[in-house]
Amino acid sequence: MHFLSEVYWDKGAGDVNQDSVSLQEVGICREKVVFALVCDGIGGLAQGETASGFVAERMTEWFYTEGIPMLRKKRGRKKLGRAGLRALYGCNGEMNAYAGRRGMKFGTTVTMLLLQGKQYILWHSGDTRMYRIFAGLRGVGMKRLTTDHTVDNRTLVRCIGSFPWKEPDVRFGRIERKDVLLLCSDGFRNRITEEKIKEALHPSFLVSREQMEMRLRELAGYVKRHGETDNISAVVLKGC
């Protein structure tokens, strides 16, 4: 299966963008493999952009140095899932050491996807999200594939960074042709309904990368007009 994909990354009203994104596409054994990631540095702590950028860079490096070789050797999804967890645990340790030397705390959320054909692995910690938009028997449906690790929808209780380690969620699933996957930061979806996201990213509308970019820009403009001041980031993929 082939994919269309696009990234949106906007600092919003802030001076610094504490979100980081990654989108990588490679061919393995005549099949497209996609690696996508959205990280959101924790507001109110030091160097949010450093935290999110570090995890985005390290996990992208992991994809090329360990993930791709494992895929070429046809390692199972569970082994890949554990390998991704080990890499995130390593990020957590390095960030602990960095923060400890400077007498501070910092951290980041992460929602990370590895997609090969119709099969995906999803790693998740924090309140960034992933959605699947799909054609159902009653029209187009939308399902959130992540659970926010928060208390009262505000306080994070799990992340990657200089905090006690709490293992990220790892989930396995599959998509069908024309399904749309959206990874996004909380700034992208805080001031908008899931119904409006579903309408804007309807699979039949996303026929090109230019169309994807336009729809993401429209959604970002909507949340800005409705008072969003946080950074706004998203990665969208469509099977085709």
N, C-alpha and C positions, 0 to 999 in steps of 0.2 A: 504494500500500500504506500502511496505517496502522500505528501503533506504540504499544505500551505501554512505559512507561519509569519508572525509579525510581533514586534516589541513596541511597547510604549513606555517612556521613562520621562518623568516631568517633576521638577522640584517643587511645583506648586507655588505657594506664597512664601516658602522658606528660603533662607539664604543658602542652605546646603541640602543636597539630596542625600538622605540617609538610606534610601533604597538602593539595592543593586540587583541587576538581572543578568541572566546568561541564556543564550539560545545557540545550540550547536546542532548541526545536521551533518551526518556522515553516511556513506554507503558501506554496508557490511554484507558480504555474500549476496549481492544483488538486491539488498533490502535496505530501505531508508531507516536510520536510527536517529532519534531526536532526544537531546538532553536539554531540559529547560529548568530554570530556577528563578525564584523571586525571594529576596531577603529584605527585611526591613529592620534597620538598626533601631534599638529601643530608645524612644524619646525620653528625655530627662536624665539619661546617663551619658557618660563621656564618649566621644568619638564614635557615634553611631554609624557614620559613613565608613569608618575604618573597620568596625565589626562586620558589617554586612558585606563590604568589599572583600575582606579577608576570606570569609566563608564562600562567597561566590567564586573567588579565584581558586581557592584550594579544591573545591568540589568540581569545578570545571577541569582542573588539572587531574583530579582523580578519574574523571570520566575518560580522559585520553590515555592515562598511564595504566589504569587498572580495569576500568569498565569495558573499554573497547577490546582489550585482549581477552577478557573473560567471555565477552559475547562471541568473539571469533572462535574460541574454544568450546562454545556452546555450553557454558556453565548454566546451571539452572537459575531460575529467578530468585529462589530462596537464598542461594549463595551470593547472588548479586545484592540482594537486600541486606544481608549481613555485612558484606564488604562496604556498602555505602554507610551503614551504621558505624563501622569501625573508623571510617574516614571522618565522619562527623564527630565522633568521640575524640579523635586526634585533634580536630579543630578546637574543640572545647578545652582540651588540655593546654594547647599552645596559647589560647586566649587567656586562660587562667594565669599562666606564667607571665605573659605580657602585662596583664592588669596588675598582678601582684607586685611586679617590679616598680610600678608607678603608683601604687596605693589607691587604685580606683576599681570600679566595676564597669563592665560594658558587655553588651550582648546583642544578638540579632535573632529574629525569627527566620525560618527557612521553609519553603515549600519547593520540593525538587522532584522532577519527573524524568524517568528514563522510558522511552517508548520505542518498541521494535515491532514493526508490523501492527497487529491489533492488540498486542500485549503491553501492559505498562507496569512499572514499579513506581510507587509514590512514597517519598519520605516527607515528614511534616512535623514541625515543632513551632508552636506559637499561634499567631492569628492571621498570618497570610493564608490565602485560601486557594483551592482548586475546584472548579466546577466542570461538569460535563453537560453539554447542550445537545440534545438528540431528537430524532424523529420517533414519536411514539404512536400508538394506536389512536390516541385522541389529539393528535397534533404534536407540536414541538414541546418536549419536556426539558426540565433542568434539574440537576441533582448536584448538591454540594458533596464533594468527596473527602473533605477534611473536617476535622472537629477543632474549634478554637480552644486553645489551652489558656483559658482566662477564668477569672472569678468576677461575677457581676458584669460580664461583657467588657471589662476594662483592664483589670490587673492581670498581667501575664504570670502564669505559673510554670511555664516551660519555655525554654529557648536554648540557643547555642551561645555560650559565653562564660563569663567568669562567675558562675553560679554552680551549686551542686548539680551534678549530671542527672538529668532525667531523660530516659531514652525516647527519641522521636518515634512517632507512629510510622509503621511501614505497612503499606497496603498494596495488594496486587489486583489487577483487573484487566478488562479488555474494552476496546472501543469498536465501533462499526464504521464503515465508510460513510463519510459526510458528517460524522460526529465532530463537535467543536469542544476543545478543552481550553479553559481559561485559568491561568495562574495570576493572582493579583495581590497587591498589598492592601492594607485596610483603608488607606487613603483613596483607593480606587472605588471601593464598594460601600464605604460608611454612609454616604448620603444618597444612596440610590437603591431602589428595590430590585430584588432578584428578577422580578417580572420584566422590568425595563431592560436589565442586562440581557435577558433571554430574547426580548424583542429586537434589540440592536444587533445581537450576534446570532441571529437566526441563520442556520446553515445555508439556506438558499440565497442569502444576501452576500455571503463571503466567497466570492468567485475569483478573487485576486488578492495579492498582497496590498495593492493600493486600496481596495475596498475595505480590507481589514484595518489598515491604518486610519482611514477616514472614520470608520465606526468607533475605534478606540478613542480617537481625538474628540469625536462628538460626545462620548460618554464622559471623558475627562472634563470637557467644557461644561457639561451639565452639572457635575458635582462641584466644580468651582463656582458656578453661578448660585449654587445652593449652600455656599458657605464653607466648602472644604478648604482647609489651609495646609493639610499634610501633604507629603510627597505622594505622587500618583504613579504607580507602575503596574504593568500587565504584560503577559505573554499570551498570545492566542495561537492555537493550532487547529487545523481542520484536516481530517482524513479525506482523501480523494482518489 
